[in-house]
Amino acid sequence: MKKMNRKQILTLTAALALTALTACSSLPASAASVDYDTAVKIAADHLGCDVSDLKVIERDYDDGKYELDILVGDVKYEYEIGASSGKVLKAERDRRDWDDRYDDDWDDRYDDDWDDRYDDDWDD
């Protein structure tokens, strides 16, 4: 087998690199990307409801993923959906009443006890 000189090696390397770049640039860029509306649809499908049944109260795109805070009825969900794969990376349900600081949960310091100045009774 004949030895290749340095010039031939560099020429062959450049040709291979150019071929690889041309092949990669011909792939559609959007084939593996998910937009915001699709991410919301994925979350709705995961919840088993229609997109019109939920309300996105907060959204963010960070580190290649969509971070969505979704409200369905009175229940808040937090979702992370991969922008390149469309996979649900995280799904959490907020177990407490997330927007009522003066509710009557047992562990709430602003409960509805008769001696509480923050209660919801009209006669307080």
N, C-alpha and C positions, 0 to 999 in steps of 0.2 A: 504494500500500500504506500502510496506516495504521501510524503509529508506536506502539510499545507504551511505556507508562509504567513507571516503576520498580516499582510495586506488581504489575503484571501479570507482569513479568519474574521477580520473586521468587516469585510464586505458581506460575508455570509451572516454574521450577527446582525448587521444593519438590515439586511433583507428580511430576516426572521422577525425582527422587531417591527418593521413596517407592515408586514403581513398580519401580525398580531393586532396592531393598532387599527388597521383597516377592518379586520373581522369584528373587533369590539365596537367600533363606531357604527357598524351597520345594524347592531342590535337596537331595538326600540328602547328608548330610555324610560318610557312609562310602563313598560311591560310588568315591572315588579314594584311600581310605586302606587301608593294609596293616597287619595286626596281627602280633604276634611269631610266632605259629604259621605264618602264611602266609609270612612272611619265611624261616623255616626250610625250609618246603616248596619255596620258590623256589630256595634254595641247594641242596637235595637234588636237585631237577630239573636244575639246572645241572651238578651233579657226576655226574648219571646214576645215582643210587642212591636207595634208599628212605630215608625219614626214620628208620626203625628201625635203619638201618645206620650212622648217624652219631651223634656225641655233641657237643653244644654245650658247650664248656668255658668260654667267656666270652661275655657279651653286653652290649650297651650301646645306648642310644637317644640319639643326639646329632645336632643340626642337621638334623632331618628325615630321618635315615637310621638303619637298624639296622646295628650293627657286630657281627659274629659271628665268633668263633674256633671252628672246627669240627674235630673229630678223626674221621677215617675210617681205621680200622685204626691204623697208626702214622704216618700223614701228617696234618699240620696245615694247615688252610686258613683264610685270613682273607677274610671277605666284608663288603661294604657294600651294603645294599639300600635303595633309596629308599622311604620310608614312604608317599609320596603316589602314586608311579608303579608300584612293585613291580619296577623295573628293577634289574639287577645293576650297581652303579656301580663296584665293584672286586672282583676275585677274585684272590687270590694263594695260591700253594702254598709252604709252607716247605720248602726243599730239603734241609735238614739234619735230623739227628736232634735234635729240639727239646727233648727232656726228659732226655737223658742227657749229663751234663756230663763223665762219665768214660769216654766211648766211645773207640774206636780210630781216629778219623778222622785223616788225615795232618796236619791243621792244629790238632789238639787238643793243648793243653799237658798234659792229663792222659791221655796215651795209655797203651797196654799194654806199653810197653817194660820190659825186665827190671829196669832201674834206677829205675823210677818208683815213688814211694811211694804213688801213687794208683791203682795198677793193680788189675785184678779177679781176679788169679790167687790161688789159695788158699795158695800156698807163698811168698808175698811176705814 
